[in-house]
């Protein structure tokens, strides 16, 4: 296998909730889904940002699998790749990234043309599209607000896979346009000071912090969804 092929496969996340739906980890994702429902009792939660303090902490894996378990419940779900710097959704689902969100924002194609079906019932994806020179400007545009508003008319849930919040400002921009945020941290890797800094940045957006998903916990704690203390 060439180095290019190896790098490609490194970017593919584990869609365990689809390929091994009876596993303990898949069950934990369903628990996350259920806890999200409880979090939305007093507020209509449709747009959910998934992020992490730093890179390689599992936010794209969580985004994809959360989208799958929501779709499995019969909800119309769209997974949007808003990581306009290092996108992964197109790799995970094996689709083209020739056109996507950036193509819509720059008015190269219509929104409905950019959305792709998946093999999973009720789940569509909107890939990143061509990587732009100005990600923050595109995400902070009126065009982005219009896209989100249009998607809300069609989908029950919109899962927004964003960059690590401590690395770029993009996530704060998207979070300010969303209904809630899920923070993903890696057990034994994410430093507490980095997590608290990420929390502070999110609080500045006045966005509801739904909770945290901890990846890499052994035994019965594979993943869990909890609130910050």
N, C-alpha and C positions, 0 to 999 in steps of 0.2 A: 504494500500500500504506500502511495506517495505521501510526502509531507503535506501536500495540499489536501488530499483525501482525509488524512488524519485530523487536520485542523477542522475540516468540515464536520466530521463526526463528533468532535469534541463539543460542537455547538448544539448538537441535538439533545433535547431534554428527554427525560424518561416519562412517557405518557402511561404511567403505571395504572391509572384509574380506568384506562381503556383496555390495555393488553393483559392486565392481571387484576381484574375488578374485585376478585375475592380476597386479595391480599390484605394483610394488616395495615399496610401503608395506605391502600386505597380506602379502607374503612376510616382512617384518620382524616383523609381529605373530606369524606362525607360528614365527619364530625365538625370540621371547619365550616362546611356549607351550612349545617344546622345551626351552628352558633352565629353565623352571619344573619340567618333568619331572625334569631332572637334579638340581635343588635338592631334590627330594622323595625322593631315594633312601633317605636314612636316617630320614625322618619322613613320616608320612602327611599330606599337605597337601590339605585339602578347603576350608577357609574362607580366602579371600585378600582382604585389605583393599587397596584401591587409593586412594592419597592423593597430595597434593602439598604443598609448603611453603606456597604462597600460591594465590590464585585465578587462573583463566585460564591454567593451565599444562598443560592437556590430560588431567587425570585422568579425567574422565567419558568422553572419547573413548577413552582407553586401556581403561577398564573395559568398555565396550560391545564393543569390537573383540576384546579378550582373551576375553571370554565367547563371542563368535561363533566364534573359531578353536578354542576348546576343544570347543564343541558340534559343529563340523564334523568333529572327530575321533571322533565317536560317543559322547562323554561326555554324561551328563545334567547340564545346567548351569542354575543360577539366578542371575540378576543382580538384586541387591537394592539399592535406592536408600536408603541410610542417611544421606543428606544431608537431614536433616529441616528445614533452613532454606532452602536453595535447590535443590530437587530438579530433575532434568533427564531422568531415565530415561523418564518417561511421554511427554515431548516427542519424544525420540529414536526411540521405537518407535510413536508415534502411538496411544497408548491412554489411557483415562480415569485420572485420579488421584483420583477421588471416594472410593475405598476403597484401602487399601494397608497398609503395615507399621504405621503408627500406629493404624489401625482394629483391627488384630489385637492390638496391645499394650494397647489400651484395652478389649478384649473386645467390640467392636461387631460383629465378624464372625469367622468361623473362618478359620484360616490358609489352608486349601485354597480358600476363596472369594476370597481376596485375590490369588492367583497368576494371572497372565495368560499365555496362550500367545503365541508370536510366529510370524512367517512363517518363521522359521529352525528347522529340525528340531533337536530336543533342547534348545532354549533357551527357558526360561520367564523371566518377570520378576516381581518384587514391587516395585511402585512405593512411593513414600513414603507416600501417603495425605494426609489433611488435615494442614497444618502445625500442630504443637502449640505451646503456650506454654512447654513444658518439655522440649526435645529431649534434653538431657543426662540428665535423670531417667528418661525412657523408655528410653534406650539402656543405662542402668546398672541396669536392673530385672531381677528374676528372670524376668519375662515374656519379656524379650529373650533371656536365656539359654535358656529353654525353646524359643523359636522356632528358634534356631540348632540346638539339639539335634534337634528334629523334622526340620528341613531336611536335616541330615546323614544321616538315615535314607533320604531319597529321592533326593538329588542327589550326583553324583560331585564336583562343584565348586560352591561358592557364592562368587560374586564380589561384594564389598561396596564399592560406590561411596560414599566418605565425604567429608566436608568437608575443606578444606585444614587440615592439622594445626596450623599456627601461628595460625590464626584463632579456633578454638574447641576446647574439650576433648573434644568428641564423638568424634573420631577415636582418641584415646588409649583411651577407654572401649571402643570397638569392637575396636581392635587387641588389647587384653588378652584378648578372647574369641575371637580368631582364631588360625589356624595359621601365618600369615605375612603380610608386608606388602610391597607393591611401591610404591616411591616414583617419582612422575612429576615430571620437571623440564623446563623449557623452555630450550633452547639460546639463549644470548645474553640471557636474561631473568632466570632464577633466580640470585640472588646466592649465592655460596658460603657466606657466613655464615648465610644463611637455611636453606640445605640442611643445614648441620652442626647448626643448632639443631633442625631437624626430626628429624634422626637421633638427637640426644640425647633428645628427648621419646619417641621410639619405643623406645629402649633401656630407658627407665624402665618400660615396660610388659612387659619380658622377652619380647617377641614376636620371632620370627625375622624378620630383615630379608632378604627374598629377593633384592633387588637394586633397580636403578634403571632407569627407562625415560627416555631423553632424546628429547624431541620437537623438531622444527624444525631438525634437522641436515641440511644440504644433501647432494646427490649420493648416494653409496652408503650414507650413514649415517643415513638417514631417521629411524629409531628404533633403539635398541639396548638390550639388557638386560645390565647389568653389576653387579658388586658394588662396594661402597664401598671405597675405599682408606684 
